[in-house]
Amino acid sequence: MLIRDATLLLDFAPGGAVLRGSVRIERGRIEAVGALEPTAGETVIEAAGRLLTPGLVCGHTHLYSALARGMPFLDPEPPRNFIETLQKIWWRLDRALDDEAVEISARVGMMDALRWGTVGLVDHHASPAAIDGSLGRIADAAEAIGVRVSTCYEVSDRDGEAVRDAGLRENARFAAATAGSPWASAMIGAHASFTLSDASLDALAALCSTYGLGLHIHLAEGGDDREQTRARHGRALIEGLATRGLLGPKTLLAHAIDVTPDELEQIAAAGARVAHNPASNLNNRVGFRPAWAAPGTVLLGTDGIGADMLEAGRTAFFRGREAREDASPDAVRAMLAANAELLYSQLGLVGGRIAEGAAADLVLFDYDPPTPLTTENVGGHLLFGLSSAHVGQVFTGGVLRYDRGQYPGLDAPAEMARARDAADALWRRMAAGVTHG
Ligand SMILES: [Zn+2]
């Protein structure tokens, strides 16, 4: 297949060039980039100058949130702090997830991602009443919908030892099963320091070591994590991870808001990544950490509020501007590039760029800007012009997955109708306080 005569943004990373050219795709990868003419029998997509970019990647999300959109708030008293937000909203939702809700939320969450030009997701999963096989359901959805995913099961002590152990087993099973897949990769998942005993952290460290995988955990999403970790477990926040080898170059820490400059230095020195989730942080009123002020590698996530990464980038940028921090288009571009780097390296693929040999995960935007679009100013277009409303076609593995509202090979209206039924049933189980299984 040849995508002919496009405006190419070769890479979202700062400095990624804009140039005019064509892209040849063979066997799911980019075969050539440049001034190319079609060969006999080749499928040709005439881009006619439209913008072709690498597919976007979300650096931290919870796919099961796909069934939370518009859900009723059940408690007469609104949550007063972050832990009550978990207790009154998210832990009620995830306890009511059954096998079918896990599968459907993954499928429609991924379909929505494609609509936003997002081809990959770093997911963090919890379904305490439907743990066994849950990560396999997410991986199956990834392959069926055509979205790359990294996922993990959120180990926690909050539902007791049996549930904790089932979560550990699910991480182990998935880590063994998913090795070598181009669509799904594993991390070892954990909720947060304050819901994990020393013994649970030890078990997580053993899993990371056995499978050579990194920990994906929420860290300091507000001040409660530090205080509760000290009060419940007598541990310091970072040391509890670092002394067990859980703070390293494969580690992904979501949020990292309430951390000191020294702790940020320690995180950076360990080579760990931090996922910044600006919309979620604003929504939960947990504070603001200007991602680009942190040393080290910072990713950009949504924390389950969809997967529109251009919007996430704008939120990060504008919140940063308000704080009079050093917010810049390049800082947003660096986060988007870091997302792709993490996911594709886990999958053993080259990706997140338009280059020979890279995975053919691409977005063709219906973007016809009223000002010049160049290598020098593309950051301005990303923050002040280009949006998911311009997404025309999305390809993953060289296959057309999304085409102006249509999902070739999928019955999208039926998928969404099934999801609405599943959401309705899920909300009823939540209201009844009944868990499944
Ligand atoms: Zn999260």
Residues whose N, C-alpha, C, O or C-beta is under 5 A from the ligand:
A	BS01	ZN	A254 D303
